[in-house]
Amino acid sequence: MTMDRLPTDRIVMTKKLIGNMLGIEPDEAECATRSLEEEGLVTYDEGKITILDRPGIEARSCECYSVVTSETRRLLPLSIEVGQR
């Protein structure tokens, strides 16, 4: 969802921040990030996440991403989602 609001494929976000956002420990965030890297979906380097495969990331996300995206578009139809391609 962060990518929906950014004009770039890069996010600056530490593993600690990812953990805080998801309610998990930084080590668990590192494990998840490593898994996404191994699948070729992202690269992670010192707090910089680069999305390599946006459709792949969306396919790996839970159904809540599409629900939240649909509701955002419904409730805020004039909002600009910069990152959408």
NORHU-V986631 format. One record per residue. N is the residue number from 1. PSI is psi in degrees with one decimal (* if undefined). NEAR is the number of other ideal C-beta (glycine too) atoms within 12 Angstrom. D_LAST is the distance of its C-alpha to the last C-alpha in Angstrom with 1 decimal. Layout:
BEGIN
n=<N	N>
psi=<PSI	PSI>
near=<NEAR	NEAR>
d_last=<D_LAST	D_LAST>
END
This chain:
BEGIN
n=<1	2	3	4	5	6	7	8	9	10	11	12	13	14	15	16	17	18	19	20	21	22	23	24	25	26	27	28	29	30	31	32	33	34	35	36	37	38	39	40	41	42	43	44	45	46	47	48	49	50	51	52	53	54	55	56	57	58	59	60	61	62	63	64	65	66	67	68	69	70	71	72	73	74	75	76	77	78	79	80	81	82	83	84	85>
psi=<-28.4	-40.4	-25.1	-19.7	4.9	146.8	18.7	166.6	12.9	135.5	135.4	110.4	121.7	162.6	-31.5	-44.1	-42.5	-45.9	-43.9	-41.9	-35.1	-6.5	34.2	167.7	150.8	-34.6	-37.1	-37.9	-39.0	-40.7	-44.0	-42.4	-42.8	-39.7	-43.5	-36.0	-44.8	-29.0	-2.8	19.9	-31.6	165.3	148.5	123.3	106.9	55.1	2.8	117.6	125.8	124.4	121.9	-28.6	86.4	-48.3	-35.3	-40.9	-45.9	-37.4	-32.0	-17.7	160.7	172.9	-16.0	-29.6	-48.5	-34.0	-48.4	-41.3	-44.5	-43.7	-38.1	-45.5	-37.6	-44.9	-28.4	63.4	-20.9	-3.9	147.7	123.9	92.1	-42.3	-11.9	137.5	*>
near=<22	23	30	26	17	22	15	17	21	20	28	16	27	20	26	18	18	28	20	15	17	18	10	18	15	21	14	18	26	20	19	27	34	18	17	26	22	14	17	15	27	29	22	28	16	12	20	18	31	26	29	20	19	23	13	16	30	22	15	19	21	13	12	12	20	16	14	18	23	14	15	20	17	12	11	15	11	9	15	14	20	14	21	17	14>
d_last=<13.1	13.7	10.3	8.9	11.3	11.1	9.9	10.8	10.9	14.5	16.3	20.1	21.7	25.1	26.3	28.6	25.9	23.9	27.3	28.1	24.8	25.4	29.2	30.0	31.9	30.3	31.7	29.9	26.6	27.5	28.2	24.8	23.0	25.3	24.5	20.7	21.7	24.1	21.5	19.4	16.4	17.1	19.7	21.8	24.2	26.3	24.0	20.8	18.2	15.7	13.0	13.5	12.1	9.4	10.3	13.8	13.7	12.7	15.4	17.8	17.4	19.9	19.5	19.6	15.9	15.1	18.2	17.3	13.8	15.5	18.3	16.4	14.8	18.4	20.3	18.2	16.7	16.7	14.9	11.9	9.2	8.2	6.3	3.8	0.0>
END
